[in-house]
């Protein structure tokens, strides 16, 4: 068994700005550890997992190399990064590196998109494949969404008895199905034959279109639109439906929601990562992750759903709720931080209030997903969580509401519903 984690590249993640300016999005900390580490951890737990490949077109930089070295040591499994020469799409990348994936005689491999947060029922997907279909069939992880939100995802129509995928449409314009694609797949080497057919078809089409400007590449292949749509109904593609938590992490706002889901899971999977109320320590409400190097005053109240990064200082009487505070930030006495991501090395002055509006899914709808909201609606900034880029300084006694502040800004007054460039 192997696993491939698709981490994309720098031209994507634009909705994740200004946070993606400082670190590649897959390394952004969610619930205290880099986003992609949750994927690696889940893959490493699967018995028989021989190697984990990260695939994308980020320039391999120091942060990524350091992360890979520490992850290999922690999970005792080979982890490598394969850099694409260009954005090849979800199918093009694995096709380009098929020899690397198959080396060592891999009988099956998982493909996971890095920008999802999930319980990752990988073991269950393996067992499901043994019960349904033959050893050459492929499995998509699916979950239920509500009717309106399903249109934003890949929709799967499956046979109710066998769970065989009969019809697949990526982001349909009208309602197709409430079962959506979670971006987590189990493939066998046979998938490369199907991707190869798309590649050859692309090549033939490009050869016919001599007028094309040469910017189209036959290697750009999308698993969802190009491969699954064709495989549906052929008896080779199955869907495993999960009731576990699942969410996309597209915008910075969805990172706080993903952080909440993972923190919630820690009570079962990593109780040691959750802070406890101790005499002389801060007041902890609900699930809170605090990095061991953070210094927090005993009068501070943290939680629920807070993640405090390394080297963060939190002063007297500070209140933090539903927020991610990244390494090196300092919250001075009596500040209030709600629904906010505080960037690296940022400073919030005394008695200041920094607050955002959560874009949570509807709590009364068990199948609601987080909306991948646009920044603007009707020419106005949509109220969302507040994001401070790195090294932002906020003066004492001001209020920052529903705003996005780009890195290295020193604010002098209060702001509401603004992008501060």
Buried (B, 14 or more C-beta within 10 A) or exposed (E): BBBBBBBBBBEBBEBBBBBBBBBBBBBBBBBBBBBBBBBBBBBBEBEEBBBBBBBBBBEEEEBBEEBBEEBBEEBEBBBEBBBBEEBBBBBBBBBBBBEBBBEEEBEBBBBBBBBBBBBBBBEBBBEBBEEBBEEEBBBBBBBBBBEEBBBBBBBBBBBEEEBBBBBBBBEBEEEBBBBBBBBBBBBBBEBBEBBEEBBEBBEEEBEEEEEEEEEEBBBBBBBBBBBBBBBBBEBBBBBBBBEBBBBBBBBBBBBBBBBBBBBBBBEEEBEEBBBEEEEEBBEBBBBBBBBEEBEBBEBBBBBBBBBBBBBBBBBEBBBBBBBBBBBBBBBBBBBBBBBBBBBBBBBBBBBBBBBBBBBBBEEEEEBBBBBBBEEEEEEEBBBBBBBBBBBBBBBEEBBBBBBBBBBBBEBEEBBEBEBBE
